[in-house]
């Protein structure tokens, strides 16, 4: 069963109203995504009582929130899945946590506070290395540390996942399901129609086994 947000709030609760409305809204004020460029539908999906707890806290009545959104005009164009794969490989290469014993190794070679940086005047943490930092690690790490890094990197690049949750030219429509805390799941589709048909399928097959097989966290 699905409900509009208004119907859900009328029947179940008002305490989640602001949060649900924020999830349903387009990206207001975003400089690159005018609201008219984001066709979408959203509402509440009734879940089986046995599996509702898997949403890290379902909304009252064993519901999760759903949003189907078409990203075809994003930024102003989407990347292909091949481009997304290359982006993920670059991310893996420069990710400090691809290295073994990351904090100990990076502190030894790059110095204290290697994972801190300023964004304006705000101190933030980071995990992405610069070219210079990666070169330092490759130069000064032991042969075993480099071997472990390259082994993990190769394994990560065999199991790329960004394309499963990042809208692309081939699959520009996302169906996202949200619990009321931090549980979200995503499945991509070639069109709004195909995503809406799948939502109707979920109304009859609303078990977490379906999510594990077909969605990406």
Secondary structure, 3 states (H helix, E strand, C coil): CEECHHHHHHHCCCCCHHHHHHHHCCCCCCCCCCHHHCCEEEEEEECCCCCHHHHCCCECCCEEEEEEEECCCCCCCCCCHHHHHHHHHHHHHHEHHHCCCHHHHHHHHHCCCCCEEEECCEEEECCECCHHHHHHHHHHCCHHHHHHHHHHHHHHHHCCCHHHHCCCCCCCEEEEEECCCCCEEEEEECCHHHHHHHHHHHHHCCCHHHHHHHCEC
